[in-house]
């Protein structure tokens, strides 16, 4: 497979608004339990979770179904009876039944959010979480255990947004009155941010102190909001986690419209399922009337195959130009930014390949001692040749100069996988991340950069029944930092991992509070303008320390092998 693997894979009126919300909901409730809160659209009731209160499944927009398919999100219908949900709403429609990150029981009616808040009064800083999943999978329920952050005095809002074809289809028939089409999923995120500005003070949040943060596709979403004119004023700080991967792969509106039309043609090849639009010029009305069975299955999957590595396109409304060109022209929003990635990002994707091969072997093979599923030296050379075709970097430079097998340990069975993953991590995440941070720093905006480096992080894929079934060690792979911010089942429980979790969650919440991750009880973190990248690691692996930005990737590879990458 190619080395370059794109991933599946952010006021002064707040105290007054909070005071008014106490009057409207009853000060006793807000002070002691705060179980029922009156939003602008209707009341919601919390679930008590120890010291945390969670309001699940709050509608922030109308269901995007029927005539509202492939439109900008519309206001939710008001209600009178308190919503008392006990779990996250159904996720948005997902793409790809084979993905281990695919959320189940999905629905087109999915524009809901969860609010996780401390039990006290506030006002608390607000952190709005955008989940990852390649813009095709994922949901908010995975991040419901927000205790590591909430316990440090912030409110976490986790949102849903339309995915795949439902979120990003850009057929010409769907152009709005301004001529734009696509990026509905990003418009959903903007609608959720507007909801937060309007309502969060009623939950004890500081509506004038909102941090947008997300990982993978969520991180790319944060980057999109930093560039989008329509996101101006919707957030005050931004955290980009492994989000720089797609900055060179954005499609123009014309390109996305072409791919969208091809996906529709493929999906509608079945005469019965496609009858709604047969025998006529394709119109917005017939597209919005497509049967659920076609939309849920064939269209979502056909779109995923046609578009490939999906990122928001230049649609004319959310993004008038590419993110790169907007930043280069200085048109991005100037807010404090934290930006980072993981040391071994692409080992996750190699591990997924190995897992898939083990599943499809006849018979299935889950013996990690059988190392025949690892990448071979010949496969590594073939992958380097594919990169040469795609990116112009000579294959021999990759395999002999920049990423020779001898650099990657003493185990010859692991060397090709480690080398391929290192090259893909650099070209996809690390070097793009460095370039993004450098651009922001050159604009004299505050930016802090990190690299998550814990080689002992618990893998999020490959373990069954308490046993790791893969031959490839994943190290600090893509998304492996998430259990340190959310209380996931894969979070390690020993003292040094707990210490790293405490440090990271403190950095994140300090940044949400003040725009600076530094504070009492955590190691000093120099901002990127001083040439520093913060290593985030357990004590036995090197600890939490600053390192030179020039040296944080071996041999200055961002300036040599991947010098064509710009931002």
ABEGO torsion letter per residue (X at the ends): XBABBBBXXXXAAAAAAAAAAAAAAEAAAAAAAGABBBBAAEBBBBBBBEABBBBBGBBABBBBBEAABGBBBBBBBBBABBBBBABBBBBBBBBGAABAABBBGBBABABBBBBBBBABAOBBBBBBBBBBGGGABEBAAAAABAAAAAAAGBBBBBBBBBBEAAAABBBAAABBAAGBBEGAAAAAAAAAAAAAAAAAAAAGBBAABBBBBBBEAAAAAAAAAAABAAABGABABBBBBGAAAAAAABBBAAAAAAAAAAAAAAAAABAAAAAAABGBBBBAAAAAABBAAAAAAAAAAAAAAAAEBBBBBBAGAABABBAAAAAAAGABBBBBBBBBBBAAAAAAAAAAAAAAAAAABOBBBABAABAAABBBAAAAAAAAAAAAAAAGBBAAAAAAAABBAAABEABAAAAAAAAAAAAAAAAAAAAAAAAAAAAAAAAGBBBBBBBBABAABBBABGBBGGBBABABBAEBBBGAAAAAABBBAABBABAAAAAAAAAAAAAAAAAAAAGBABEBGBBBBBBAAAGBBBBBBBAAAGEBBBBBAAAABBGGAAABAAAABBX
